[in-house]
Amino acid sequence: MTNPLPIRLKAARKAAGLTQQQLGMRLGMEQSTASARMNQYEKGKHAPDYQTMQRIAQELGFPVAYFYCDDDLLAELLCALAKLPKERQQEMLLQLSAPKE
């Protein structure tokens, strides 16, 4: 199984309309190294630690779990659910957890 993080990271960055350098700099990286570091994450040569991934996810507007999810449908569901208010998320969880008649 291929690591989904590099693929999802690149897609999310592009969807946000950011270059690798711009994203890296928004995360506090030096201008001279931001692009190279983000490139290594997107190529899968290095993986960001979890705290860095949390910052990346927040900057790009995605739930952090999206980047680690190896199922495309589930990843899209995570994104859709993350956009809902917490009350609605709780309602949906109860619906999904309810015993089937």
MODELLER restraints for C-alpha pairs under 7 A, 6 or more apart:
rsr = mdl.restraints
at = mdl.atoms
rsr.add(forms.Gaussian(group=physical.xy_distance, feature=features.Distance(at['CA:4:A'], at['CA:67:A']), mean=6.49, stdev=0.5))
rsr.add(forms.Gaussian(group=physical.xy_distance, feature=features.Distance(at['CA:4:A'], at['CA:68:A']), mean=6.01, stdev=0.5))
rsr.add(forms.Gaussian(group=physical.xy_distance, feature=features.Distance(at['CA:4:A'], at['CA:69:A']), mean=6.71, stdev=0.5))
rsr.add(forms.Gaussian(group=physical.xy_distance, feature=features.Distance(at['CA:4:A'], at['CA:70:A']), mean=5.71, stdev=0.5))
rsr.add(forms.Gaussian(group=physical.xy_distance, feature=features.Distance(at['CA:5:A'], at['CA:67:A']), mean=4.81, stdev=0.5))
rsr.add(forms.Gaussian(group=physical.xy_distance, feature=features.Distance(at['CA:5:A'], at['CA:68:A']), mean=5.52, stdev=0.5))
rsr.add(forms.Gaussian(group=physical.xy_distance, feature=features.Distance(at['CA:6:A'], at['CA:41:A']), mean=6.01, stdev=0.5))
rsr.add(forms.Gaussian(group=physical.xy_distance, feature=features.Distance(at['CA:6:A'], at['CA:42:A']), mean=4.17, stdev=0.5))
rsr.add(forms.Gaussian(group=physical.xy_distance, feature=features.Distance(at['CA:6:A'], at['CA:43:A']), mean=5.95, stdev=0.5))
rsr.add(forms.Gaussian(group=physical.xy_distance, feature=features.Distance(at['CA:6:A'], at['CA:44:A']), mean=5.44, stdev=0.5))
rsr.add(forms.Gaussian(group=physical.xy_distance, feature=features.Distance(at['CA:7:A'], at['CA:42:A']), mean=6.60, stdev=0.5))
rsr.add(forms.Gaussian(group=physical.xy_distance, feature=features.Distance(at['CA:8:A'], at['CA:67:A']), mean=5.59, stdev=0.5))
rsr.add(forms.Gaussian(group=physical.xy_distance, feature=features.Distance(at['CA:9:A'], at['CA:42:A']), mean=6.30, stdev=0.5))
rsr.add(forms.Gaussian(group=physical.xy_distance, feature=features.Distance(at['CA:9:A'], at['CA:67:A']), mean=6.55, stdev=0.5))
rsr.add(forms.Gaussian(group=physical.xy_distance, feature=features.Distance(at['CA:10:A'], at['CA:42:A']), mean=5.79, stdev=0.5))
rsr.add(forms.Gaussian(group=physical.xy_distance, feature=features.Distance(at['CA:12:A'], at['CA:60:A']), mean=6.54, stdev=0.5))
rsr.add(forms.Gaussian(group=physical.xy_distance, feature=features.Distance(at['CA:13:A'], at['CA:60:A']), mean=6.56, stdev=0.5))
rsr.add(forms.Gaussian(group=physical.xy_distance, feature=features.Distance(at['CA:16:A'], at['CA:60:A']), mean=6.30, stdev=0.5))
rsr.add(forms.Gaussian(group=physical.xy_distance, feature=features.Distance(at['CA:20:A'], at['CA:34:A']), mean=6.96, stdev=0.5))
rsr.add(forms.Gaussian(group=physical.xy_distance, feature=features.Distance(at['CA:20:A'], at['CA:35:A']), mean=4.83, stdev=0.5))
rsr.add(forms.Gaussian(group=physical.xy_distance, feature=features.Distance(at['CA:20:A'], at['CA:38:A']), mean=5.59, stdev=0.5))
rsr.add(forms.Gaussian(group=physical.xy_distance, feature=features.Distance(at['CA:20:A'], at['CA:39:A']), mean=6.68, stdev=0.5))
rsr.add(forms.Gaussian(group=physical.xy_distance, feature=features.Distance(at['CA:21:A'], at['CA:31:A']), mean=6.86, stdev=0.5))
rsr.add(forms.Gaussian(group=physical.xy_distance, feature=features.Distance(at['CA:21:A'], at['CA:34:A']), mean=4.91, stdev=0.5))
rsr.add(forms.Gaussian(group=physical.xy_distance, feature=features.Distance(at['CA:21:A'], at['CA:35:A']), mean=4.01, stdev=0.5))
rsr.add(forms.Gaussian(group=physical.xy_distance, feature=features.Distance(at['CA:24:A'], at['CA:34:A']), mean=4.51, stdev=0.5))
rsr.add(forms.Gaussian(group=physical.xy_distance, feature=features.Distance(at['CA:24:A'], at['CA:35:A']), mean=6.45, stdev=0.5))
rsr.add(forms.Gaussian(group=physical.xy_distance, feature=features.Distance(at['CA:24:A'], at['CA:38:A']), mean=6.29, stdev=0.5))
rsr.add(forms.Gaussian(group=physical.xy_distance, feature=features.Distance(at['CA:25:A'], at['CA:31:A']), mean=6.07, stdev=0.5))
rsr.add(forms.Gaussian(group=physical.xy_distance, feature=features.Distance(at['CA:25:A'], at['CA:34:A']), mean=5.93, stdev=0.5))
rsr.add(forms.Gaussian(group=physical.xy_distance, feature=features.Distance(at['CA:27:A'], at['CA:55:A']), mean=6.97, stdev=0.5))
rsr.add(forms.Gaussian(group=physical.xy_distance, feature=features.Distance(at['CA:40:A'], at['CA:46:A']), mean=5.58, stdev=0.5))
rsr.add(forms.Gaussian(group=physical.xy_distance, feature=features.Distance(at['CA:41:A'], at['CA:47:A']), mean=5.37, stdev=0.5))
rsr.add(forms.Gaussian(group=physical.xy_distance, feature=features.Distance(at['CA:41:A'], at['CA:48:A']), mean=6.67, stdev=0.5))
rsr.add(forms.Gaussian(group=physical.xy_distance, feature=features.Distance(at['CA:53:A'], at['CA:64:A']), mean=6.79, stdev=0.5))
rsr.add(forms.Gaussian(group=physical.xy_distance, feature=features.Distance(at['CA:54:A'], at['CA:64:A']), mean=5.79, stdev=0.5))
rsr.add(forms.Gaussian(group=physical.xy_distance, feature=features.Distance(at['CA:57:A'], at['CA:63:A']), mean=5.95, stdev=0.5))
rsr.add(forms.Gaussian(group=physical.xy_distance, feature=features.Distance(at['CA:57:A'], at['CA:64:A']), mean=5.25, stdev=0.5))
rsr.add(forms.Gaussian(group=physical.xy_distance, feature=features.Distance(at['CA:62:A'], at['CA:79:A']), mean=6.44, stdev=0.5))
rsr.add(forms.Gaussian(group=physical.xy_distance, feature=features.Distance(at['CA:63:A'], at['CA:79:A']), mean=6.46, stdev=0.5))
rsr.add(forms.Gaussian(group=physical.xy_distance, feature=features.Distance(at['CA:63:A'], at['CA:82:A']), mean=6.50, stdev=0.5))
rsr.add(forms.Gaussian(group=physical.xy_distance, feature=features.Distance(at['CA:66:A'], at['CA:75:A']), mean=5.08, stdev=0.5))
rsr.add(forms.Gaussian(group=physical.xy_distance, feature=features.Distance(at['CA:66:A'], at['CA:78:A']), mean=6.33, stdev=0.5))
rsr.add(forms.Gaussian(group=physical.xy_distance, feature=features.Distance(at['CA:66:A'], at['CA:79:A']), mean=6.83, stdev=0.5))
rsr.add(forms.Gaussian(group=physical.xy_distance, feature=features.Distance(at['CA:69:A'], at['CA:75:A']), mean=5.66, stdev=0.5))
rsr.add(forms.Gaussian(group=physical.xy_distance, feature=features.Distance(at['CA:81:A'], at['CA:89:A']), mean=6.45, stdev=0.5))
